[in-house]
């Protein structure tokens, strides 16, 4: 790799920082291979798109495109407050929930402070933490998911942020309410615990908790959500956090002005009002998940049981060569070697024909 001549001028932590690697865009595959009918199952997007109400709301904002958006996101925060039963001052809006995660790191982490997360956890946690010079502490996973006992044993005097994705990306594993709340209750008050619920809308498990219900009991709890997954607004980039008002006040001090655009604000508010679309998305996901996992079993492949809108499959061999051949067949999935899973491929649940095409291509490649 070419040496960057400005590396010595960069802030501590940047030199060894590896940037986030997104799923390959369809346009990139088409440029590289000339494929015009590709299937993208790489980025956990909603294959149904977004709500018609959200689409109409976007159109309504176009005539005002020359105007800055509402920097405080008043209407969206009011709608979210009503949905979650909180005060609007507890809500921080982000340019996607990743933006809020980055704000948390900038507010509560620094050189000499520790950031704690699980093995196989979402890549943004170490990226945002390392960017501000914090020390990374990684607890070993159990069954590809969070081991709360291992995490608890690693909380020390310098720990300032603990990150928990529930369900976790890229493994799809999840934590039940009793164990998770006990873990949160055990943390010192100066330790911020982030429960990232980006895929919460897809989960249908009796013991899956809505961590926002615990906000009154734990002032150091921050819960993040997104409109990029079940709501189908990934390209507009809008997410949010719910927290104690004092935590939200600090996050809003570092939040960039106008960080959520007018179309995103309007679309997110409209999407909240279309729960019929969410129900249809969840049902599509349920059927597609069964289709994929049945297909993996037919191919004698192990997979990690998932409650998200994706499933990670063990190919039993290094994933790079398989992924290359899948791309040649116009199928884009997500290798997750960077998460410590070199033989695994994360597959987003798509529409029936998309899942069918992917399974057929995978069978051909493995054969």
Order of alpha helices (4+ residues) and beta strands (2+ residues): alpha-beta-alpha-alpha-beta-alpha-beta-alpha-beta-alpha-beta-alpha-beta-beta-beta-alpha-alpha-alpha-beta-beta-alpha-beta-beta-beta-alpha
